[in-house]
Amino acid sequence: MFKSPEALTLASPFSPGYWRVAAKEVKNLRMLTLAAIVVALRIALGGLRIPLGDNLNIFFGYLINGLGSAIYGPVMALLSGFASDILGYFIHPNGPFFPGYVLSTMMGSFLYALFFYRARITLLRVALAKLSVNLLVNVGLGAMWSAIQFSKGYYYYLAKSLVKNIGMLPVEVLLLWLFLKAAVPVCVRSGLLPRQARSAPPPDQRG
């Protein structure tokens, strides 16, 4: 259990203490077990999708990824992202192995953790997290990997991916927000997440 939920909720990635706490999660048996469960669920959900059109699908693994990253933080998120991609490829291979996608999976998990770990999870924070993942990882890195592997140039894949990821963003944000809104209270009661408390008001505003 957390000793000071309010203080932990107010921590940020710009605080040295934030990274000390995040690094300790790697040595926490409970967090290691949880990360293994998240990896297994992400692999299991990897093939589950709702097709919306030509090369346009709703996937569900990112929901589990977002929640897991919120619980065990950015250091563990990098490791779980690595394991998810490597194990997922061997269990569900889809074309030749390309190491760039391992980096993309790790960075996606890392970004979710930066937004959610020890933070009060709001709709705005969820939207910013998903926007960052879509633009930096799915579009930025994804277009680079496609340009390296295939014949057309970087900007072709960038434009194509940008339209797709911006178009899917509202649906993905809504699903992630609803999922976290349902899951976070359960995790708080279980001691996996700090209490989602608002910051304390200034002394002159207190009753």
Sine and cosine of phi, psi and omega as CSV:
sin_phi,cos_phi,sin_psi,cos_psi,sin_omega,cos_omega
0.00,0.00,0.46,-0.89,0.01,-1.00
-0.99,0.15,0.67,-0.74,-0.02,-1.00
-0.97,0.22,-0.58,0.82,-0.05,-1.00
-0.67,-0.74,0.99,0.17,-0.09,-1.00
-0.83,0.56,-0.66,0.75,-0.05,-1.00
-0.89,0.46,-0.72,0.69,-0.03,-1.00
-0.90,0.43,-0.65,0.76,-0.01,-1.00
-0.92,0.39,-0.58,0.81,0.01,-1.00
-0.90,0.44,-0.52,0.85,-0.04,-1.00
-1.00,0.07,-0.09,1.00,0.02,-1.00
-0.92,0.40,0.37,-0.93,-0.02,-1.00
-0.63,-0.78,0.30,-0.95,0.03,-1.00
-0.88,0.47,-0.22,0.98,0.02,-1.00
-1.00,0.04,0.01,1.00,0.03,-1.00
-0.98,-0.18,0.76,-0.65,0.05,-1.00
-0.84,0.53,-0.57,0.82,0.01,-1.00
-0.89,0.45,-0.52,0.85,0.04,-1.00
-0.85,0.53,-0.72,0.70,-0.05,-1.00
-0.97,0.26,-0.50,0.87,0.08,-1.00
-0.91,0.42,-0.68,0.73,0.03,-1.00
-0.92,0.40,-0.67,0.74,-0.01,-1.00
-0.89,0.45,-0.63,0.78,-0.01,-1.00
-0.92,0.39,-0.54,0.84,-0.01,-1.00
-0.93,0.36,-0.37,0.93,0.00,-1.00
-0.88,0.48,-0.47,0.88,-0.02,-1.00
-0.91,0.41,-0.43,0.90,-0.01,-1.00
-1.00,-0.09,-0.01,1.00,-0.04,-1.00
-1.00,0.02,0.89,-0.45,-0.07,-1.00
-0.87,0.49,-0.60,0.80,0.01,-1.00
-0.90,0.44,-0.66,0.75,0.00,-1.00
-0.95,0.32,-0.59,0.81,0.06,-1.00
-0.89,0.45,-0.67,0.74,0.03,-1.00
-0.90,0.44,-0.68,0.73,0.01,-1.00
-0.90,0.44,-0.66,0.75,0.02,-1.00
-0.88,0.48,-0.62,0.78,0.04,-1.00
-0.90,0.44,-0.63,0.78,0.04,-1.00
-0.91,0.40,-0.67,0.74,0.02,-1.00
-0.88,0.47,-0.68,0.73,0.04,-1.00
-0.87,0.49,-0.72,0.70,-0.01,-1.00
-0.89,0.46,-0.67,0.74,0.00,-1.00
-0.92,0.39,-0.64,0.77,0.02,-1.00
-0.90,0.44,-0.63,0.77,0.03,-1.00
-0.92,0.38,-0.68,0.74,-0.01,-1.00
-0.89,0.45,-0.60,0.80,-0.02,-1.00
-1.00,0.06,-0.08,1.00,-0.07,-1.00
-0.85,0.52,-0.58,0.82,-0.01,-1.00
-1.00,-0.03,-0.05,1.00,-0.02,-1.00
-1.00,0.02,0.81,-0.58,-0.03,-1.00
-0.41,-0.91,0.37,-0.93,0.10,-0.99
-0.91,-0.40,0.94,-0.34,-0.02,-1.00
-0.95,0.31,0.72,-0.69,0.03,-1.00
-0.92,-0.40,-0.28,0.96,-0.03,-1.00
0.10,-1.00,-0.25,-0.97,0.00,-1.00
-0.91,0.42,0.92,-0.38,0.00,-1.00
0.84,0.54,0.52,0.85,-0.01,-1.00
-0.76,-0.65,0.94,-0.35,-0.11,-0.99
-0.66,-0.75,0.45,-0.90,0.16,-0.99
-0.98,-0.18,0.87,-0.50,0.06,-1.00
-0.97,-0.23,0.26,-0.97,-0.11,-0.99
-0.84,-0.54,-0.16,0.99,-0.02,-1.00
-0.88,0.47,-0.50,0.86,-0.05,-1.00
-0.93,0.38,-0.39,0.92,0.05,-1.00
-0.91,0.42,-0.74,0.67,0.04,-1.00
-0.91,0.41,-0.63,0.78,0.01,-1.00
-0.88,0.48,-0.70,0.71,0.00,-1.00
-0.89,0.46,-0.69,0.72,0.01,-1.00
-0.92,0.39,-0.72,0.70,0.01,-1.00
-0.87,0.49,-0.69,0.72,0.00,-1.00
-0.90,0.44,-0.56,0.83,0.04,-1.00
-0.91,0.41,-0.52,0.85,-0.07,-1.00
-0.99,0.12,-0.76,0.65,-0.14,-0.99
-0.97,-0.25,-0.02,1.00,0.20,-0.98
1.00,0.08,0.05,-1.00,-0.17,-0.98
-0.94,0.34,-0.53,0.85,-0.02,-1.00
-0.94,0.35,-0.76,0.64,0.05,-1.00
-0.91,0.40,-0.53,0.85,0.01,-1.00
-0.88,0.47,-0.63,0.78,0.05,-1.00
-0.88,0.48,-0.68,0.73,-0.01,-1.00
-0.93,0.37,-0.67,0.74,0.00,-1.00
-0.93,0.37,-0.58,0.82,0.06,-1.00
-0.89,0.45,-0.68,0.74,0.04,-1.00
-0.87,0.49,-0.76,0.65,-0.02,-1.00
-0.90,0.43,-0.63,0.78,-0.01,-1.00
-0.88,0.47,-0.69,0.72,-0.05,-1.00
-0.95,0.32,-0.71,0.71,-0.03,-1.00
-0.90,0.43,-0.77,0.63,-0.02,-1.00
-0.92,0.38,-0.62,0.79,0.01,-1.00
-0.88,0.47,-0.60,0.80,0.00,-1.00
-0.92,0.40,-0.68,0.73,-0.04,-1.00
-0.95,0.31,-0.48,0.88,0.02,-1.00
-0.99,0.12,-0.64,0.77,0.01,-1.00
-0.79,-0.61,0.94,0.33,-0.03,-1.00
-0.90,0.43,0.68,-0.73,0.00,-1.00
-0.67,-0.75,1.00,0.07,-0.05,-1.00
1.00,0.10,-0.05,-1.00,-0.01,-1.00
-0.93,0.38,0.50,-0.87,0.02,-1.00
-0.94,0.35,0.72,-0.70,0.03,-1.00
-0.74,-0.68,0.87,-0.49,-0.10,-0.99
-0.90,0.43,-0.38,0.93,0.01,-1.00
-0.86,0.51,-0.56,0.83,-0.01,-1.00
-0.95,0.32,-0.43,0.90,0.10,-0.99
-0.90,0.43,-0.71,0.70,0.03,-1.00
-0.88,0.47,-0.65,0.76,0.02,-1.00
-0.88,0.47,-0.69,0.72,0.01,-1.00
-0.90,0.44,-0.66,0.75,0.03,-1.00
-0.90,0.43,-0.68,0.73,-0.03,-1.00
-0.93,0.36,-0.58,0.82,0.06,-1.00
-0.88,0.48,-0.73,0.68,0.03,-1.00
-0.89,0.45,-0.65,0.76,0.00,-1.00
-0.88,0.47,-0.68,0.73,-0.01,-1.00
-0.92,0.40,-0.67,0.74,0.06,-1.00
-0.85,0.53,-0.68,0.74,-0.01,-1.00
-0.91,0.43,-0.64,0.77,0.01,-1.00
-0.87,0.49,-0.57,0.82,-0.01,-1.00
-0.99,0.11,-0.52,0.85,-0.19,-0.98
-0.95,-0.30,-0.46,0.89,-0.13,-0.99
-0.92,0.39,0.81,-0.58,0.01,-1.00
0.82,0.57,0.55,0.83,-0.03,-1.00
-0.81,-0.59,0.37,-0.93,0.12,-0.99
-0.99,0.16,0.90,-0.44,-0.14,-0.99
-0.99,0.12,0.93,-0.38,0.00,-1.00
-0.90,-0.43,0.20,-0.98,0.04,-1.00
-0.87,0.48,-0.65,0.76,0.02,-1.00
-0.89,0.46,-0.68,0.74,0.00,-1.00
-0.91,0.41,-0.63,0.78,0.04,-1.00
-0.90,0.44,-0.69,0.72,-0.01,-1.00
-0.90,0.44,-0.67,0.74,0.00,-1.00
-0.92,0.39,-0.61,0.79,0.03,-1.00
-0.90,0.44,-0.74,0.67,-0.02,-1.00
-0.93,0.37,-0.61,0.79,0.06,-1.00
-0.88,0.47,-0.67,0.74,0.00,-1.00
-0.90,0.45,-0.70,0.71,0.01,-1.00
-0.90,0.43,-0.70,0.71,-0.03,-1.00
-0.89,0.45,-0.70,0.71,-0.08,-1.00
-0.98,0.19,-0.74,0.67,-0.09,-1.00
-0.97,0.22,-0.66,0.75,-0.09,-1.00
-1.00,-0.06,-0.87,0.49,-0.10,-1.00
-0.90,0.43,-0.69,0.73,-0.03,-1.00
-1.00,0.05,-0.85,0.52,-0.09,-1.00
-0.88,0.48,-0.86,0.50,-0.01,-1.00
-0.96,0.30,-0.64,0.77,-0.03,-1.00
-0.86,0.50,-0.67,0.74,0.03,-1.00
-0.91,0.42,-0.59,0.81,0.03,-1.00
-0.90,0.43,-0.70,0.71,0.00,-1.00
-0.91,0.42,-0.63,0.78,0.03,-1.00
-0.91,0.41,-0.65,0.76,0.01,-1.00
-0.91,0.42,-0.58,0.81,0.02,-1.00
-0.94,0.35,-0.64,0.77,-0.11,-0.99
-0.99,0.10,-0.52,0.85,-0.14,-0.99
-0.89,-0.47,-0.03,-1.00,-0.24,-0.97
-0.99,0.11,-0.44,0.90,-0.12,-0.99
-1.00,0.07,0.30,-0.95,-0.12,-0.99
-0.97,0.23,0.18,-0.98,-0.08,-1.00
-0.87,0.50,-0.70,0.72,-0.09,-1.00
-0.93,0.36,-0.44,0.90,0.08,-1.00
-0.90,0.44,-0.77,0.64,-0.02,-1.00
-0.94,0.33,-0.53,0.85,0.04,-1.00
-0.88,0.48,-0.76,0.65,-0.02,-1.00
-0.90,0.44,-0.68,0.73,-0.02,-1.00
-0.89,0.45,-0.70,0.71,-0.02,-1.00
-0.95,0.32,-0.56,0.83,-0.01,-1.00
-0.90,0.44,-0.71,0.71,0.02,-1.00
-0.88,0.48,-0.69,0.72,-0.03,-1.00
-0.91,0.42,-0.74,0.68,-0.10,-1.00
-0.96,0.28,-0.56,0.83,0.08,-1.00
-0.94,0.34,-0.62,0.78,0.02,-1.00
-0.90,0.43,-0.59,0.81,-0.03,-1.00
-1.00,0.10,-0.23,0.97,-0.13,-0.99
-0.83,0.55,-0.75,0.66,-0.03,-1.00
-0.86,0.51,-0.66,0.75,0.00,-1.00
-0.92,0.40,-0.69,0.73,-0.02,-1.00
-0.92,0.40,-0.64,0.77,0.05,-1.00
-0.90,0.44,-0.70,0.71,-0.01,-1.00
-0.88,0.47,-0.71,0.70,0.00,-1.00
-0.90,0.44,-0.68,0.73,-0.01,-1.00
-0.91,0.41,-0.66,0.75,0.01,-1.00
-0.89,0.45,-0.72,0.70,0.00,-1.00
-0.90,0.43,-0.64,0.76,0.01,-1.00
-0.91,0.43,-0.74,0.68,-0.01,-1.00
-0.92,0.38,-0.59,0.80,0.01,-1.00
-0.88,0.48,-0.56,0.83,0.03,-1.00
-0.99,0.15,-0.59,0.81,-0.13,-0.99
-1.00,0.08,-0.55,0.83,-0.09,-1.00
-0.86,0.50,-0.73,0.68,0.02,-1.00
-0.84,0.54,-0.60,0.80,0.03,-1.00
-0.91,0.41,-0.67,0.74,0.00,-1.00
-0.93,0.37,-0.56,0.83,0.05,-1.00
-0.90,0.43,-0.71,0.70,0.01,-1.00
-0.91,0.43,-0.47,0.88,0.00,-1.00
-1.00,0.08,-0.07,1.00,-0.02,-1.00
0.99,0.17,0.22,0.98,0.00,-1.00
-1.00,0.08,-0.41,0.91,0.01,-1.00
-0.77,-0.64,0.52,-0.85,0.08,-1.00
-0.94,0.35,0.39,-0.92,0.01,-1.00
-0.87,0.50,0.71,-0.70,-0.05,-1.00
-0.98,0.19,0.92,0.38,-0.07,-1.00
-1.00,-0.03,0.55,-0.84,0.13,-0.99
-0.97,0.26,0.41,-0.91,0.03,-1.00
-0.91,0.41,0.51,-0.86,-0.04,-1.00
-0.93,0.36,0.64,-0.77,0.00,-1.00
-0.95,0.30,0.37,-0.93,0.04,-1.00
-0.85,0.52,0.41,-0.91,-0.08,-1.00
-0.82,0.57,-0.60,0.80,-0.07,-1.00
-0.97,0.24,-0.09,1.00,0.03,-1.00
-0.95,-0.30,-0.02,1.00,-0.02,-1.00
-0.99,0.14,0.59,-0.81,0.00,-1.00
-0.97,0.24,0.00,0.00,0.00,0.00
